[in-house]
């Protein structure tokens, strides 16, 4: 199942999506959908990293200690 969203984007961004659509021979919907998928995944990873960085109970170890633990 899928849902439809209506969004407003700048003329500049719309032109870029159009250009990418023609260059890749993909629909504009495909380009926007893939961009949102990538953004959502990256944003999730970014937010998780920020949360861990701000967690005072999460022990921070040095890269040398990490290498030792991984046997590198």
PQR file of N, CA, C, O and H, with PARSE charges and radii, in Angstrom:
ATOM      1  N   UNK A   1       0.835  -1.170   0.000 -0.4000 1.5000
ATOM      2  CA  UNK A   1       0.000   0.000   0.000 -0.0000 2.0000
ATOM      3  C   UNK A   1       0.883   1.237   0.000  0.5500 1.7000
ATOM      4  O   UNK A   1       1.950   1.235   0.613 -0.5500 1.4000
ATOM      5  N   UNK A   2       0.464   2.263  -0.660 -0.4000 1.5000
ATOM      6  CA  UNK A   2       1.220   3.504  -0.675 -0.0000 2.0000
ATOM      7  C   UNK A   2       0.292   4.671  -0.388  0.5500 1.7000
ATOM      8  O   UNK A   2      -0.928   4.563  -0.506 -0.5500 1.4000
ATOM      9  H   UNK A   2      -0.403   2.264  -1.158  0.4000 1.0000
ATOM     10  N   UNK A   3       0.893   5.776  -0.013 -0.4000 1.5000
ATOM     11  CA  UNK A   3       0.140   6.986   0.291 -0.0000 2.0000
ATOM     12  C   UNK A   3       0.655   8.114  -0.589  0.5500 1.7000
ATOM     13  O   UNK A   3       1.804   8.107  -1.030 -0.5500 1.4000
ATOM     14  H   UNK A   3       1.885   5.863   0.083  0.4000 1.0000
ATOM     15  N   UNK A   4      -0.204   9.069  -0.830 -0.4000 1.5000
ATOM     16  CA  UNK A   4       0.174  10.213  -1.635 -0.0000 2.0000
ATOM     17  C   UNK A   4       0.359  11.421  -0.726  0.5500 1.7000
ATOM     18  O   UNK A   4      -0.437  11.654   0.184 -0.5500 1.4000
ATOM     19  H   UNK A   4      -1.138   9.075  -0.472  0.4000 1.0000
ATOM     20  N   UNK A   5       1.414  12.185  -0.982 -0.4000 1.5000
ATOM     21  CA  UNK A   5       1.675  13.422  -0.271 -0.0000 2.0000
ATOM     22  C   UNK A   5       1.773  14.541  -1.291  0.5500 1.7000
ATOM     23  O   UNK A   5       2.315  14.354  -2.381 -0.5500 1.4000
ATOM     24  H   UNK A   5       2.060  11.996  -1.721  0.4000 1.0000
ATOM     25  N   UNK A   6       1.255  15.688  -0.941 -0.4000 1.5000
ATOM     26  CA  UNK A   6       1.405  16.877  -1.758 -0.0000 2.0000
ATOM     27  C   UNK A   6       2.353  17.822  -1.042  0.5500 1.7000
ATOM     28  O   UNK A   6       2.129  18.169   0.118 -0.5500 1.4000
ATOM     29  H   UNK A   6       0.815  15.840  -0.056  0.4000 1.0000
ATOM     30  N   UNK A   7       3.403  18.236  -1.722 -0.4000 1.5000
ATOM     31  CA  UNK A   7       4.376  19.149  -1.124 -0.0000 2.0000
ATOM     32  C   UNK A   7       4.682  20.267  -2.112  0.5500 1.7000
ATOM     33  O   UNK A   7       4.545  20.105  -3.324 -0.5500 1.4000
ATOM     34  H   UNK A   7       3.585  17.954  -2.664  0.4000 1.0000
ATOM     35  N   UNK A   8       5.091  21.386  -1.574 -0.4000 1.5000
ATOM     36  CA  UNK A   8       5.534  22.498  -2.414 -0.0000 2.0000
ATOM     37  C   UNK A   8       7.051  22.535  -2.361  0.5500 1.7000
ATOM     38  O   UNK A   8       7.651  22.450  -1.289 -0.5500 1.4000
ATOM     39  H   UNK A   8       5.202  21.518  -0.589  0.4000 1.0000
ATOM     40  N   UNK A   9       7.663  22.662  -3.530 -0.4000 1.5000
ATOM     41  CA  UNK A   9       9.119  22.779  -3.613 -0.0000 2.0000
ATOM     42  C   UNK A   9       9.452  23.995  -4.462  0.5500 1.7000
ATOM     43  O   UNK A   9       8.628  24.472  -5.242 -0.5500 1.4000
ATOM     44  H   UNK A   9       7.176  22.731  -4.400  0.4000 1.0000
ATOM     45  N   UNK A  10      10.657  24.480  -4.298 -0.4000 1.5000
ATOM     46  CA  UNK A  10      11.076  25.662  -5.052 -0.0000 2.0000
ATOM     47  C   UNK A  10      11.188  25.325  -6.536  0.5500 1.7000
ATOM     48  O   UNK A  10      11.330  24.163  -6.917 -0.5500 1.4000
ATOM     49  H   UNK A  10      11.326  24.093  -3.665  0.4000 1.0000
ATOM     50  N   UNK A  11      11.121  26.357  -7.357 -0.4000 1.5000
ATOM     51  CA  UNK A  11      11.306  26.170  -8.800 -0.0000 2.0000
ATOM     52  C   UNK A  11      12.669  25.555  -9.098  0.5500 1.7000
ATOM     53  O   UNK A  11      12.801  24.714  -9.988 -0.5500 1.4000
ATOM     54  H   UNK A  11      11.006  27.301  -7.048  0.4000 1.0000
ATOM     55  N   UNK A  12      13.672  25.978  -8.353 -0.4000 1.5000
ATOM     56  CA  UNK A  12      15.032  25.464  -8.545 -0.0000 2.0000
ATOM     57  C   UNK A  12      15.099  23.960  -8.274  0.5500 1.7000
ATOM     58  O   UNK A  12      15.703  23.212  -9.042 -0.5500 1.4000
ATOM     59  H   UNK A  12      13.565  26.661  -7.630  0.4000 1.0000
ATOM     60  N   UNK A  13      14.486  23.531  -7.196 -0.4000 1.5000
ATOM     61  CA  UNK A  13      14.484  22.109  -6.864 -0.0000 2.0000
ATOM     62  C   UNK A  13      13.657  21.322  -7.878  0.5500 1.7000
ATOM     63  O   UNK A  13      14.037  20.221  -8.277 -0.5500 1.4000
ATOM     64  H   UNK A  13      13.996  24.139  -6.572  0.4000 1.0000
ATOM     65  N   UNK A  14      12.534  21.886  -8.288 -0.4000 1.5000
ATOM     66  CA  UNK A  14      11.693  21.225  -9.293 -0.0000 2.0000
ATOM     67  C   UNK A  14      12.471  21.048 -10.602  0.5500 1.7000
ATOM     68  O   UNK A  14      12.373  20.005 -11.249 -0.5500 1.4000
ATOM     69  H   UNK A  14      12.225  22.780  -7.965  0.4000 1.0000
ATOM     70  N   UNK A  15      13.238  22.063 -10.985 -0.4000 1.5000
ATOM     71  CA  UNK A  15      14.057  21.970 -12.196 -0.0000 2.0000
ATOM     72  C   UNK A  15      15.107  20.868 -12.059  0.5500 1.7000
ATOM     73  O   UNK A  15      15.378  20.133 -13.008 -0.5500 1.4000
ATOM     74  H   UNK A  15      13.317  22.910 -10.460  0.4000 1.0000
ATOM     75  N   UNK A  16      15.693  20.764 -10.866 -0.4000 1.5000
ATOM     76  CA  UNK A  16      16.709  19.737 -10.620 -0.0000 2.0000
ATOM     77  C   UNK A  16      16.098  18.339 -10.708  0.5500 1.7000
ATOM     78  O   UNK A  16      16.696  17.435 -11.291 -0.5500 1.4000
ATOM     79  H   UNK A  16      15.473  21.361 -10.095  0.4000 1.0000
ATOM     80  N   UNK A  17      14.907  18.162 -10.130 -0.4000 1.5000
ATOM     81  CA  UNK A  17      14.222  16.866 -10.198 -0.0000 2.0000
ATOM     82  C   UNK A  17      13.907  16.531 -11.655  0.5500 1.7000
ATOM     83  O   UNK A  17      14.091  15.393 -12.088 -0.5500 1.4000
ATOM     84  H   UNK A  17      14.421  18.897  -9.656  0.4000 1.0000
ATOM     85  N   UNK A  18      13.436  17.513 -12.399 -0.4000 1.5000
ATOM     86  CA  UNK A  18      13.127  17.322 -13.819 -0.0000 2.0000
ATOM     87  C   UNK A  18      14.387  16.911 -14.589  0.5500 1.7000
ATOM     88  O   UNK A  18      14.356  15.992 -15.407 -0.5500 1.4000
ATOM     89  H   UNK A  18      13.287  18.437 -12.047  0.4000 1.0000
ATOM     90  N   UNK A  19      15.483  17.601 -14.316 -0.4000 1.5000
ATOM     91  CA  UNK A  19      16.764  17.301 -14.976 -0.0000 2.0000
ATOM     92  C   UNK A  19      17.226  15.871 -14.649  0.5500 1.7000
ATOM     93  O   UNK A  19      17.662  15.132 -15.532 -0.5500 1.4000
ATOM     94  H   UNK A  19      15.508  18.348 -13.652  0.4000 1.0000
ATOM     95  N   UNK A  20      17.122  15.504 -13.385 -0.4000 1.5000
ATOM     96  CA  UNK A  20      17.525  14.159 -12.979 -0.0000 2.0000
ATOM     97  C   UNK A  20      16.619  13.104 -13.606  0.5500 1.7000
ATOM     98  O   UNK A  20      17.078  12.029 -13.991 -0.5500 1.4000
ATOM     99  H   UNK A  20      16.768  16.104 -12.669  0.4000 1.0000
ATOM    100  N   UNK A  21      15.347  13.417 -13.703 -0.4000 1.5000
ATOM    101  CA  UNK A  21      14.382  12.505 -14.304 -0.0000 2.0000
ATOM    102  C   UNK A  21      14.743  12.211 -15.758  0.5500 1.7000
ATOM    103  O   UNK A  21      14.741  11.058 -16.190 -0.5500 1.4000
ATOM    104  H   UNK A  21      14.975  14.291 -13.391  0.4000 1.0000
ATOM    105  N   UNK A  22      15.049  13.263 -16.500 -0.4000 1.5000
ATOM    106  CA  UNK A  22      15.422  13.083 -17.907 -0.0000 2.0000
ATOM    107  C   UNK A  22      16.756  12.348 -18.041  0.5500 1.7000
ATOM    108  O   UNK A  22      16.902  11.462 -18.883 -0.5500 1.4000
ATOM    109  H   UNK A  22      15.050  14.200 -16.150  0.4000 1.0000
ATOM    110  N   UNK A  23      17.723  12.722 -17.209 -0.4000 1.5000
ATOM    111  CA  UNK A  23      19.060  12.134 -17.297 -0.0000 2.0000
ATOM    112  C   UNK A  23      19.064  10.643 -16.962  0.5500 1.7000
ATOM    113  O   UNK A  23      19.828   9.875 -17.545 -0.5500 1.4000
ATOM    114  H   UNK A  23      17.604  13.442 -16.525  0.4000 1.0000
ATOM    115  N   UNK A  24      18.212  10.239 -16.026 -0.4000 1.5000
ATOM    116  CA  UNK A  24      18.204   8.847 -15.585 -0.0000 2.0000
ATOM    117  C   UNK A  24      17.083   8.023 -16.214  0.5500 1.7000
ATOM    118  O   UNK A  24      16.983   6.814 -16.004 -0.5500 1.4000
ATOM    119  H   UNK A  24      17.592  10.863 -15.552  0.4000 1.0000
ATOM    120  N   UNK A  25      16.236   8.712 -16.996 -0.4000 1.5000
ATOM    121  CA  UNK A  25      15.072   8.067 -17.612 -0.0000 2.0000
ATOM    122  C   UNK A  25      14.188   7.401 -16.556  0.5500 1.7000
ATOM    123  O   UNK A  25      13.683   6.296 -16.751 -0.5500 1.4000
ATOM    124  H   UNK A  25      16.317   9.694 -17.167  0.4000 1.0000
ATOM    125  N   UNK A  26      14.019   8.092 -15.451 -0.4000 1.5000
ATOM    126  CA  UNK A  26      13.147   7.665 -14.353 -0.0000 2.0000
ATOM    127  C   UNK A  26      12.076   8.721 -14.161  0.5500 1.7000
ATOM    128  O   UNK A  26      12.256   9.871 -14.560 -0.5500 1.4000
ATOM    129  H   UNK A  26      14.430   8.990 -15.293  0.4000 1.0000
ATOM    130  N   UNK A  27      10.974   8.342 -13.560 -0.4000 1.5000
ATOM    131  CA  UNK A  27       9.911   9.312 -13.307 -0.0000 2.0000
ATOM    132  C   UNK A  27      10.326  10.269 -12.195  0.5500 1.7000
ATOM    133  O   UNK A  27      11.195   9.960 -11.380 -0.5500 1.4000
ATOM    134  H   UNK A  27      10.828   7.408 -13.236  0.4000 1.0000
ATOM    135  N   UNK A  28       9.696  11.421 -12.181 -0.4000 1.5000
ATOM    136  CA  UNK A  28       9.956  12.386 -11.117 -0.0000 2.0000
ATOM    137  C   UNK A  28       9.545  11.790  -9.771  0.5500 1.7000
ATOM    138  O   UNK A  28      10.211  12.026  -8.763 -0.5500 1.4000
ATOM    139  H   UNK A  28       8.990  11.672 -12.843  0.4000 1.0000
ATOM    140  N   UNK A  29       8.472  11.033  -9.747 -0.4000 1.5000
ATOM    141  CA  UNK A  29       8.042  10.385  -8.507 -0.0000 2.0000
ATOM    142  C   UNK A  29       9.114   9.437  -7.988  0.5500 1.7000
ATOM    143  O   UNK A  29       9.374   9.378  -6.787 -0.5500 1.4000
ATOM    144  H   UNK A  29       7.931  10.842 -10.567  0.4000 1.0000
ATOM    145  N   UNK A  30       9.735   8.695  -8.902 -0.4000 1.5000
ATOM    146  CA  UNK A  30      10.799   7.774  -8.510 -0.0000 2.0000
ATOM    147  C   UNK A  30      11.960   8.541  -7.883  0.5500 1.7000
ATOM    148  O   UNK A  30      12.475   8.144  -6.838 -0.5500 1.4000
ATOM    149  H   UNK A  30       9.524   8.742  -9.878  0.4000 1.0000
ATOM    150  N   UNK A  31      12.372   9.633  -8.514 -0.4000 1.5000
ATOM    151  CA  UNK A  31      13.494  10.435  -8.024 -0.0000 2.0000
ATOM    152  C   UNK A  31      13.184  10.952  -6.618  0.5500 1.7000
ATOM    153  O   UNK A  31      14.015  10.836  -5.717 -0.5500 1.4000
ATOM    154  H   UNK A  31      11.954   9.956  -9.363  0.4000 1.0000
ATOM    155  N   UNK A  32      12.011  11.512  -6.432 -0.4000 1.5000
ATOM    156  CA  UNK A  32      11.636  12.076  -5.130 -0.0000 2.0000
ATOM    157  C   UNK A  32      11.517  10.971  -4.088  0.5500 1.7000
ATOM    158  O   UNK A  32      11.972  11.141  -2.957 -0.5500 1.4000
ATOM    159  H   UNK A  32      11.336  11.607  -7.164  0.4000 1.0000
ATOM    160  N   UNK A  33      10.913   9.845  -4.451 -0.4000 1.5000
ATOM    161  CA  UNK A  33      10.755   8.729  -3.517 -0.0000 2.0000
ATOM    162  C   UNK A  33      12.110   8.215  -3.053  0.5500 1.7000
ATOM    163  O   UNK A  33      12.317   8.001  -1.859 -0.5500 1.4000
ATOM    164  H   UNK A  33      10.543   9.707  -5.370  0.4000 1.0000
ATOM    165  N   UNK A  34      13.045   8.013  -3.998 -0.4000 1.5000
ATOM    166  CA  UNK A  34      14.378   7.523  -3.635 -0.0000 2.0000
ATOM    167  C   UNK A  34      15.113   8.527  -2.762  0.5500 1.7000
ATOM    168  O   UNK A  34      15.803   8.140  -1.819 -0.5500 1.4000
ATOM    169  H   UNK A  34      12.877   8.187  -4.968  0.4000 1.0000
ATOM    170  N   UNK A  35      14.972   9.817  -3.067 -0.4000 1.5000
ATOM    171  CA  UNK A  35      15.618  10.849  -2.256 -0.0000 2.0000
ATOM    172  C   UNK A  35      15.086  10.810  -0.826  0.5500 1.7000
ATOM    173  O   UNK A  35      15.857  10.926   0.127 -0.5500 1.4000
ATOM    174  H   UNK A  35      14.411  10.131  -3.833  0.4000 1.0000
ATOM    175  N   UNK A  36      13.785  10.649  -0.673 -0.4000 1.5000
ATOM    176  CA  UNK A  36      13.194  10.579   0.660 -0.0000 2.0000
ATOM    177  C   UNK A  36      13.630   9.324   1.403  0.5500 1.7000
ATOM    178  O   UNK A  36      13.871   9.373   2.609 -0.5500 1.4000
ATOM    179  H   UNK A  36      13.159  10.555  -1.447  0.4000 1.0000
ATOM    180  N   UNK A  37      13.732   8.208   0.703 -0.4000 1.5000
ATOM    181  CA  UNK A  37      14.198   6.970   1.341 -0.0000 2.0000
ATOM    182  C   UNK A  37      15.612   7.138   1.876  0.5500 1.7000
ATOM    183  O   UNK A  37      15.907   6.748   3.006 -0.5500 1.4000
ATOM    184  H   UNK A  37      13.536   8.169  -0.277  0.4000 1.0000
ATOM    185  N   UNK A  38      16.482   7.718   1.062 -0.4000 1.5000
ATOM    186  CA  UNK A  38      17.876   7.916   1.473 -0.0000 2.0000
ATOM    187  C   UNK A  38      17.946   8.897   2.637  0.5500 1.7000
ATOM    188  O   UNK A  38      18.660   8.665   3.613 -0.5500 1.4000
ATOM    189  H   UNK A  38      16.242   8.034   0.145  0.4000 1.0000
ATOM    190  N   UNK A  39      17.200   9.995   2.527 -0.4000 1.5000
ATOM    191  CA  UNK A  39      17.190  10.989   3.597 -0.0000 2.0000
ATOM    192  C   UNK A  39      16.685  10.381   4.897  0.5500 1.7000
ATOM    193  O   UNK A  39      17.275  10.597   5.955 -0.5500 1.4000
ATOM    194  H   UNK A  39      16.620  10.183   1.734  0.4000 1.0000
ATOM    195  N   UNK A  40      15.606   9.630   4.826 -0.4000 1.5000
ATOM    196  CA  UNK A  40      15.025   9.039   6.027 -0.0000 2.0000
ATOM    197  C   UNK A  40      16.016   8.106   6.716  0.5500 1.7000
ATOM    198  O   UNK A  40      16.145   8.130   7.940 -0.5500 1.4000
ATOM    199  H   UNK A  40      15.126   9.455   3.966  0.4000 1.0000
ATOM    200  N   UNK A  41      16.709   7.292   5.941 -0.4000 1.5000
ATOM    201  CA  UNK A  41      17.687   6.375   6.528 -0.0000 2.0000
ATOM    202  C   UNK A  41      18.861   7.148   7.130  0.5500 1.7000
ATOM    203  O   UNK A  41      19.269   6.880   8.261 -0.5500 1.4000
ATOM    204  H   UNK A  41      16.604   7.273   4.947  0.4000 1.0000
ATOM    205  N   UNK A  42      19.399   8.100   6.379 -0.4000 1.5000
ATOM    206  CA  UNK A  42      20.527   8.884   6.874 -0.0000 2.0000
ATOM    207  C   UNK A  42      20.140   9.695   8.104  0.5500 1.7000
ATOM    208  O   UNK A  42      20.918   9.794   9.053 -0.5500 1.4000
ATOM    209  H   UNK A  42      19.067   8.317   5.461  0.4000 1.0000
ATOM    210  N   UNK A  43      18.934  10.281   8.092 -0.4000 1.5000
ATOM    211  CA  UNK A  43      18.498  11.084   9.221 -0.0000 2.0000
ATOM    212  C   UNK A  43      18.337  10.210  10.462  0.5500 1.7000
ATOM    213  O   UNK A  43      18.684  10.625  11.568 -0.5500 1.4000
ATOM    214  H   UNK A  43      18.302  10.201   7.321  0.4000 1.0000
ATOM    215  N   UNK A  44      17.816   9.012  10.280 -0.4000 1.5000
ATOM    216  CA  UNK A  44      17.678   8.079  11.405 -0.0000 2.0000
ATOM    217  C   UNK A  44      19.047   7.761  11.995  0.5500 1.7000
ATOM    218  O   UNK A  44      19.233   7.816  13.210 -0.5500 1.4000
ATOM    219  H   UNK A  44      17.535   8.675   9.382  0.4000 1.0000
ATOM    220  N   UNK A  45      20.008   7.425  11.127 -0.4000 1.5000
ATOM    221  CA  UNK A  45      21.359   7.117  11.606 -0.0000 2.0000
ATOM    222  C   UNK A  45      21.980   8.318  12.309  0.5500 1.7000
ATOM    223  O   UNK A  45      22.617   8.173  13.352 -0.5500 1.4000
ATOM    224  H   UNK A  45      19.857   7.380  10.139  0.4000 1.0000
ATOM    225  N   UNK A  46      21.792   9.504  11.736 -0.4000 1.5000
ATOM    226  CA  UNK A  46      22.327  10.734  12.316 -0.0000 2.0000
ATOM    227  C   UNK A  46      21.716  10.981  13.700  0.5500 1.7000
ATOM    228  O   UNK A  46      22.435  11.284  14.653 -0.5500 1.4000
ATOM    229  H   UNK A  46      21.274   9.622  10.888  0.4000 1.0000
ATOM    230  N   UNK A  47      20.396  10.851  13.808 -0.4000 1.5000
ATOM    231  CA  UNK A  47      19.717  11.096  15.076 -0.0000 2.0000
ATOM    232  C   UNK A  47      20.142  10.074  16.124  0.5500 1.7000
ATOM    233  O   UNK A  47      20.325  10.422  17.291 -0.5500 1.4000
ATOM    234  H   UNK A  47      19.812  10.605  13.035  0.4000 1.0000
ATOM    235  N   UNK A  48      20.299   8.813  15.717 -0.4000 1.5000
ATOM    236  CA  UNK A  48      20.756   7.779  16.637 -0.0000 2.0000
ATOM    237  C   UNK A  48      22.156   8.106  17.160  0.5500 1.7000
ATOM    238  O   UNK A  48      22.428   7.966  18.352 -0.5500 1.4000
ATOM    239  H   UNK A  48      20.150   8.531  14.769  0.4000 1.0000
ATOM    240  N   UNK A  49      23.034   8.539  16.264 -0.4000 1.5000
ATOM    241  CA  UNK A  49      24.395   8.902  16.676 -0.0000 2.0000
ATOM    242  C   UNK A  49      24.371  10.093  17.634  0.5500 1.7000
ATOM    243  O   UNK A  49      25.091  10.098  18.633 -0.5500 1.4000
ATOM    244  H   UNK A  49      22.813   8.653  15.296  0.4000 1.0000
ATOM    245  N   UNK A  50      23.558  11.090  17.341 -0.4000 1.5000
ATOM    246  CA  UNK A  50      23.449  12.251  18.237 -0.0000 2.0000
ATOM    247  C   UNK A  50      22.928  11.846  19.609  0.5500 1.7000
ATOM    248  O   UNK A  50      23.439  12.302  20.632 -0.5500 1.4000
ATOM    249  H   UNK A  50      22.973  11.086  16.530  0.4000 1.0000
ATOM    250  N   UNK A  51      21.922  11.000  19.629 -0.4000 1.5000
ATOM    251  CA  UNK A  51      21.360  10.543  20.901 -0.0000 2.0000
ATOM    252  C   UNK A  51      22.410   9.807  21.719  0.5500 1.7000
ATOM    253  O   UNK A  51      22.502   9.996  22.932 -0.5500 1.4000
ATOM    254  H   UNK A  51      21.507  10.630  18.798  0.4000 1.0000
ATOM    255  N   UNK A  52      23.198   8.971  21.062 -0.4000 1.5000
ATOM    256  CA  UNK A  52      24.236   8.231  21.783 -0.0000 2.0000
ATOM    257  C   UNK A  52      25.329   9.162  22.274  0.5500 1.7000
ATOM    258  O   UNK A  52      25.875   8.976  23.362 -0.5500 1.4000
ATOM    259  H   UNK A  52      23.123   8.817  20.077  0.4000 1.0000
ATOM    260  N   UNK A  53      25.647  10.172  21.460 -0.4000 1.5000
ATOM    261  CA  UNK A  53      26.676  11.137  21.856 -0.0000 2.0000
ATOM    262  C   UNK A  53      26.234  11.926  23.084  0.5500 1.7000
ATOM    263  O   UNK A  53      27.051  12.239  23.949 -0.5500 1.4000
ATOM    264  H   UNK A  53      25.204  10.323  20.577  0.4000 1.0000
ATOM    265  N   UNK A  54      24.959  12.244  23.160 -0.4000 1.5000
ATOM    266  CA  UNK A  54      24.420  13.034  24.276 -0.0000 2.0000
ATOM    267  C   UNK A  54      24.126  12.196  25.520  0.5500 1.7000
ATOM    268  O   UNK A  54      23.878  12.747  26.593 -0.5500 1.4000
ATOM    269  H   UNK A  54      24.295  11.990  22.457  0.4000 1.0000
ATOM    270  N   UNK A  55      24.152  10.873  25.385 -0.4000 1.5000
ATOM    271  CA  UNK A  55      23.855   9.978  26.507 -0.0000 2.0000
ATOM    272  C   UNK A  55      25.050   9.931  27.452  0.5500 1.7000
ATOM    273  O   UNK A  55      26.099   9.378  27.122 -0.5500 1.4000
ATOM    274  H   UNK A  55      24.353  10.425  24.514  0.4000 1.0000
ATOM    275  N   UNK A  56      24.877  10.509  28.612 -0.4000 1.5000
ATOM    276  CA  UNK A  56      25.971  10.579  29.589 -0.0000 2.0000
ATOM    277  C   UNK A  56      26.366   9.200  30.122  0.5500 1.7000
ATOM    278  O   UNK A  56      27.482   9.022  30.609 -0.5500 1.4000
ATOM    279  H   UNK A  56      24.025  10.959  28.880  0.4000 1.0000
ATOM    280  N   UNK A  57      25.461   8.228  30.032 -0.4000 1.5000
ATOM    281  CA  UNK A  57      25.747   6.878  30.533 -0.0000 2.0000
ATOM    282  C   UNK A  57      26.404   5.990  29.487  0.5500 1.7000
ATOM    283  O   UNK A  57      26.832   4.880  29.803 -0.5500 1.4000
ATOM    284  H   UNK A  57      24.554   8.373  29.636  0.4000 1.0000
ATOM    285  N   UNK A  58      26.491   6.458  28.250 -0.4000 1.5000
ATOM    286  CA  UNK A  58      27.095   5.673  27.172 -0.0000 2.0000
ATOM    287  C   UNK A  58      28.601   5.914  27.174  0.5500 1.7000
ATOM    288  O   UNK A  58      29.066   7.020  26.896 -0.5500 1.4000
ATOM    289  H   UNK A  58      26.143   7.360  27.993  0.4000 1.0000
ATOM    290  N   UNK A  59      29.346   4.875  27.488 -0.4000 1.5000
ATOM    291  CA  UNK A  59      30.793   5.002  27.618 -0.0000 2.0000
ATOM    292  C   UNK A  59      31.428   5.288  26.257  0.5500 1.7000
ATOM    293  O   UNK A  59      31.131   4.623  25.265 -0.5500 1.4000
ATOM    294  H   UNK A  59      28.968   3.977  27.713  0.4000 1.0000
ATOM    295  N   UNK A  60      32.302   6.284  26.231 -0.4000 1.5000
ATOM    296  CA  UNK A  60      33.041   6.619  25.013 -0.0000 2.0000
ATOM    297  C   UNK A  60      34.419   5.993  25.137  0.5500 1.7000
ATOM    298  O   UNK A  60      35.102   6.163  26.146 -0.5500 1.4000
ATOM    299  H   UNK A  60      32.543   6.825  27.037  0.4000 1.0000
ATOM    300  N   UNK A  61      34.824   5.261  24.093 -0.4000 1.5000
ATOM    301  CA  UNK A  61      36.144   4.627  24.115 -0.0000 2.0000
ATOM    302  C   UNK A  61      36.971   5.188  22.961  0.5500 1.7000
ATOM    303  O   UNK A  61      36.428   5.675  21.970 -0.5500 1.4000
ATOM    304  H   UNK A  61      34.269   5.123  23.273  0.4000 1.0000
ATOM    305  N   UNK A  62      38.280   5.111  23.108 -0.4000 1.5000
ATOM    306  CA  UNK A  62      39.178   5.641  22.082 -0.0000 2.0000
ATOM    307  C   UNK A  62      39.213   4.703  20.876  0.5500 1.7000
ATOM    308  O   UNK A  62      38.812   3.542  20.961 -0.5500 1.4000
ATOM    309  H   UNK A  62      38.720   4.714  23.913  0.4000 1.0000
ATOM    310  N   UNK A  63      39.696   5.223  19.766 -0.4000 1.5000
ATOM    311  CA  UNK A  63      39.801   4.386  18.566 -0.0000 2.0000
ATOM    312  C   UNK A  63      40.807   3.256  18.780  0.5500 1.7000
ATOM    313  O   UNK A  63      40.646   2.169  18.225 -0.5500 1.4000
ATOM    314  H   UNK A  63      40.022   6.166  19.696  0.4000 1.0000
ATOM    315  N   UNK A  64      41.844   3.507  19.585 -0.4000 1.5000
ATOM    316  CA  UNK A  64      42.821   2.451  19.887 -0.0000 2.0000
ATOM    317  C   UNK A  64      42.154   1.323  20.667  0.5500 1.7000
ATOM    318  O   UNK A  64      42.377   0.148  20.375 -0.5500 1.4000
ATOM    319  H   UNK A  64      41.975   4.390  20.037  0.4000 1.0000
ATOM    320  N   UNK A  65      41.338   1.676  21.658 -0.4000 1.5000
ATOM    321  CA  UNK A  65      40.622   0.654  22.430 -0.0000 2.0000
ATOM    322  C   UNK A  65      39.651  -0.119  21.541  0.5500 1.7000
ATOM    323  O   UNK A  65      39.501  -1.332  21.684 -0.5500 1.4000
ATOM    324  H   UNK A  65      41.157   2.630  21.896  0.4000 1.0000
ATOM    325  N   UNK A  66      39.000   0.583  20.631 -0.4000 1.5000
ATOM    326  CA  UNK A  66      38.067  -0.074  19.713 -0.0000 2.0000
ATOM    327  C   UNK A  66      38.813  -1.079  18.831  0.5500 1.7000
ATOM    328  O   UNK A  66      38.344  -2.198  18.627 -0.5500 1.4000
ATOM    329  H   UNK A  66      39.122   1.568  20.514  0.4000 1.0000
ATOM    330  N   UNK A  67      39.967  -0.679  18.313 -0.4000 1.5000
ATOM    331  CA  UNK A  67      40.762  -1.584  17.473 -0.0000 2.0000
ATOM    332  C   UNK A  67      41.182  -2.832  18.262  0.5500 1.7000
ATOM    333  O   UNK A  67      41.140  -3.949  17.746 -0.5500 1.4000
ATOM    334  H   UNK A  67      40.348   0.230  18.479  0.4000 1.0000
ATOM    335  N   UNK A  68      41.581  -2.626  19.505 -0.4000 1.5000
ATOM    336  CA  UNK A  68      41.969  -3.765  20.352 -0.0000 2.0000
ATOM    337  C   UNK A  68      40.790  -4.720  20.547  0.5500 1.7000
ATOM    338  O   UNK A  68      40.942  -5.936  20.437 -0.5500 1.4000
ATOM    339  H   UNK A  68      41.615  -1.719  19.924  0.4000 1.0000
ATOM    340  N   UNK A  69      39.618  -4.158  20.838 -0.4000 1.5000
ATOM    341  CA  UNK A  69      38.431  -4.990  21.037 -0.0000 2.0000
ATOM    342  C   UNK A  69      38.064  -5.761  19.784  0.5500 1.7000
ATOM    343  O   UNK A  69      37.595  -6.896  19.857 -0.5500 1.4000
ATOM    344  H   UNK A  69      39.494  -3.170  20.928  0.4000 1.0000
ATOM    345  N   UNK A  70      38.282  -5.134  18.621 -0.4000 1.5000
ATOM    346  CA  UNK A  70      37.953  -5.796  17.353 -0.0000 2.0000
ATOM    347  C   UNK A  70      39.079  -6.682  16.852  0.5500 1.7000
ATOM    348  O   UNK A  70      38.910  -7.398  15.865 -0.5500 1.4000
ATOM    349  H   UNK A  70      38.663  -4.211  18.561  0.4000 1.0000
ATOM    350  N   UNK A  71      40.227  -6.643  17.518 -0.4000 1.5000
ATOM    351  CA  UNK A  71      41.364  -7.473  17.107 -0.0000 2.0000
ATOM    352  C   UNK A  71      42.048  -6.958  15.850  0.5500 1.7000
ATOM    353  O   UNK A  71      42.579  -7.736  15.058 -0.5500 1.4000
ATOM    354  H   UNK A  71      40.364  -6.061  18.320  0.4000 1.0000
ATOM    355  N   UNK A  72      42.031  -5.671  15.677 -0.4000 1.5000
ATOM    356  CA  UNK A  72      42.651  -5.075  14.482 -0.0000 2.0000
ATOM    357  C   UNK A  72      44.040  -4.570  14.829  0.5500 1.7000
ATOM    358  O   UNK A  72      44.735  -4.033  13.966 -0.5500 1.4000
ATOM    359  H   UNK A  72      41.599  -5.039  16.321  0.4000 1.0000
TER
END
